């Protein structure tokens, strides 16, 4: 989000991001940054709680579970994680979507 705020500020154009109500999107560390981001031109809005039909990721999860990992058994959580990553990449290739992975650094905002 910080990079989105910086990009909004540099471009002079308002950016709007709509998120679900995941706890990571509303944790104290993130809430403390909201006013700073708004001053930079980044505005964050949240979908109503329990509103899966308005959250496109829920449809993607449904397709992923049904078409990519359904009926498979996994030895452990790591195998499941790799299957999810492979499934996301496969769905991305089929739909011509970008599926770049991002690693979040929780210490970067401190």
C-alpha positions as CSV (number, residue, x, y, z in Angstrom):
1,X,0.0,0.0,0.0
2,X,2.9,2.3,0.8
3,X,4.0,2.0,-2.8
4,X,0.5,2.8,-4.1
5,X,0.4,5.9,-1.9
6,X,3.8,7.0,-3.2
7,X,2.7,6.5,-6.8
8,X,-0.5,8.5,-6.1
9,X,1.5,11.3,-4.6
10,X,4.1,11.4,-7.4
11,X,1.4,11.3,-10.2
12,X,-0.9,13.8,-8.4
13,X,-3.8,11.5,-9.2
14,X,-6.1,10.0,-6.6
15,X,-6.0,6.2,-6.2
16,X,-8.8,4.1,-4.7
17,X,-8.4,0.6,-3.5
18,X,-11.4,-1.6,-2.5
19,X,-10.5,-4.4,-0.1
20,X,-12.3,-7.1,1.8
21,X,-12.5,-7.1,5.6
22,X,-9.6,-9.4,6.2
23,X,-7.9,-8.7,9.6
24,X,-4.6,-8.0,7.9
25,X,-6.3,-5.1,6.0
26,X,-7.6,-3.6,9.3
27,X,-4.8,-4.3,11.8
28,X,-3.5,-1.5,14.0
29,X,-0.3,-1.1,12.1
30,X,-2.3,-0.5,8.8
31,X,-4.9,1.8,10.5
32,X,-2.1,4.0,11.7
33,X,-1.1,4.6,8.1
34,X,-4.6,5.4,6.6
35,X,-4.5,9.2,7.3
36,X,-0.9,9.4,5.9
37,X,-2.0,7.5,2.7
38,X,-5.0,9.7,2.3
39,X,-2.9,12.8,2.5
40,X,-0.8,11.3,-0.3
41,X,-3.9,10.6,-2.4
42,X,-4.6,6.9,-1.7
43,X,-8.1,6.1,-0.4
44,X,-9.0,2.7,0.9
45,X,-12.6,1.5,1.0
46,X,-13.9,-1.8,2.3
47,X,-16.5,-4.2,1.0
48,X,-19.4,-4.9,3.3
49,X,-18.8,-7.8,5.7
50,X,-19.7,-11.3,4.4
51,X,-20.3,-10.0,0.9
52,X,-18.7,-12.7,-1.2
53,X,-20.6,-11.8,-4.4
54,X,-18.9,-8.4,-4.4
55,X,-15.5,-9.8,-3.8
56,X,-14.0,-11.3,-7.0
57,X,-11.3,-13.2,-5.1
58,X,-14.1,-15.4,-3.7
59,X,-15.1,-16.6,-7.2
60,X,-11.4,-17.2,-8.0
61,X,-11.0,-19.3,-4.8
62,X,-14.2,-21.3,-5.8
63,X,-12.7,-22.0,-9.3
64,X,-9.3,-22.9,-7.8
65,X,-10.8,-25.4,-5.3
66,X,-13.1,-26.9,-7.9
67,X,-10.9,-27.1,-10.9
68,X,-7.3,-27.1,-9.8
69,X,-7.0,-28.9,-6.4
70,X,-10.2,-30.8,-6.1
71,X,-9.9,-34.5,-5.3
72,X,-6.2,-34.3,-4.5
73,X,-4.5,-35.4,-1.3
74,X,-1.5,-33.6,0.1
75,X,1.2,-34.9,2.4
76,X,1.4,-31.7,4.3
77,X,0.6,-27.9,4.3
78,X,3.7,-27.2,2.1
79,X,2.4,-29.5,-0.7
80,X,-1.0,-27.8,-0.4
81,X,0.6,-24.4,-0.6
82,X,2.5,-25.4,-3.8
83,X,-0.6,-26.8,-5.3
84,X,-2.4,-23.5,-4.7
85,X,0.4,-21.5,-6.2
86,X,0.4,-23.8,-9.3
87,X,-3.3,-23.5,-9.6
88,X,-3.2,-19.7,-9.4
89,X,-0.5,-19.7,-12.1
90,X,-2.5,-22.1,-14.3
91,X,-5.7,-20.0,-14.0
92,X,-3.7,-16.9,-14.8
93,X,-2.2,-18.5,-17.9
94,X,-5.7,-19.6,-19.1
95,X,-7.2,-16.2,-18.5
96,X,-4.1,-14.2,-19.6
97,X,-3.8,-12.7,-16.1
98,X,-0.6,-11.5,-14.4
99,X,0.1,-13.7,-11.3
100,X,3.2,-12.0,-9.9
101,X,3.9,-13.1,-6.3
102,X,4.6,-10.5,-3.7
103,X,6.4,-11.1,-0.4
104,X,5.3,-8.7,2.3
105,X,7.9,-7.4,4.7
106,X,6.1,-6.5,7.9
107,X,9.2,-4.6,9.2
108,X,9.3,-2.2,6.3
109,X,6.6,0.1,7.6
110,X,8.3,0.6,11.0
